[in-house]
Amino acid sequence: MGSGGGKRSILQIADLVNMGVAMVLCVVLGLALGVYLDGKFGTEPILTLLLLLCGLLAGFRYMYKTYMRFFGEELKGDDHKHG
């Protein structure tokens, strides 16, 4: 009924959507945990900023790994065509 290429495209789009959702979750969780811990220990805004930065780094790391997996497959395919 459907081709393997169509299913592969849908999975790639899902990967890209997941990349954005993961970025938002990493930032929000880092921020929420930082605010909570700052309130608990009275260290405002040190832990909030530190955990927000950690969330940003984790989100960008996930995005980079997903990007490399997504476009790395295309680059490998191009190498076989030209080489």
Steps between C-alpha positions, in 0.01 A plus 500: 500500500757762610866524413788468744611853406174651624528327836861612528402862431234489770753362750748775409235768550411344836869515597514870416182576696637301793816712485301819570293342775813366670664843490201663668475225763870523588479876548173492695615217727833671569325827576235341722752296695724805542217717629389225740850439637571874529184540706591202717862605566463880471767529231301708250587532206813282496342155461232630266760640261727197533225245435352713221840496333522124551156460343603710201817298452312171529240620249761617250692173542186302422423723203854459367491121531161483328615742228813294433297178485246661269743668261783249546291239318452741208872578485590131499256449213659790306848351547393178335353685203811710435774259611 
